[in-house]
Amino acid sequence: MAEMPRATVEVSASVVRRLVRDQRPDLGDCPLARVANGWDNATFRLGDGLAVRLPRRAEAVPLILHEQRYLPDKARRSPVAVPVPVHAGRPTPDFPWPWSIVRWVPGAAAADVGPAGRGQAAQGLADFLLSLHLPAESGVPVNPFRGVPLTGRDAVLVERLGDHERYPQAAALRAVWAQALAAKAWEGPPMMLHGDLHPGNILLADDGSLAGVIDFGDVGVGDPAVDLAVGWLMFDAGTRRRFMGAFGSAVDGDTWMRARGWALILSTAMLSNSDDNPRMLAVGKFGIRQILGDGLSLRR
């Protein structure tokens, strides 16, 4: 199974400190601590209110640039906090790629909170997506793996479900997938997407309400169903009904069926590619349970 990619450049705190002191000397003496080392980016908290995000491999460089380009506009519309960039860092002899200083978004990752503690976020997450899912301006990138027609993801899903040890419920999951493929395709304009909306990128306040959404590296345009899949990754059946109801007529039944198909794609991606990441394995297992718990019927 796939493991976390090896870093092309190992980013140390001393390198980050030099970058900040060189390009933002006003922030150069702020406390600095590594808080995340993901597949694509390393993140360091800078003082109380900021963070530094740096790509750890070449493939992630466009993701940083996308965040710098598109997050400021999203921040103006979003009803909750997002990590809007406040400084676009330049490459140096110490570090060869663009990097960012962004606003720190406080909160607990929903992936670290049990499903019973996520219910208060349903309305806020729906409001966030309604603010995000607007027709895109020209030139916004298309992510070839997110928001595309489901038929383009058929081969990879079929291959994953062939692992019968990992997916003993493969027959039932194939039936869900067939229903998603049969749903009417997205015919509206390309919509702005988060592209990687799952409980690890959703932050909750102390009372369980939505505090913020992070990690916009997969921002792009396409079918909004890919973001709506979060209903299965985030919520149990009762809360998911409230989440879906919050969209009213803005989302039709075919889009919800495609969203469940995307939930299957994303859940299997986590289960098949996260053997070294217990947190994402748990998200994938929860998503599969929710998908199977729905049976085959969704409202039209």
Beta strands, then each sheet from edge to edge (+ up, - down):
strand 1: 32-37
strand 2: 41-46
strand 3: 50-55
strand 4: 85-89
strand 5: 99-103
strand 6: 108-109
strand 7: 191-193
strand 8: 202-204
strand 9: 210-213
strand 10: 220-222
sheet 1: 1+ 2- 3+ 5- 4+
sheet 2: 6+ 8- 9+
sheet 3: 7+ 10-
end
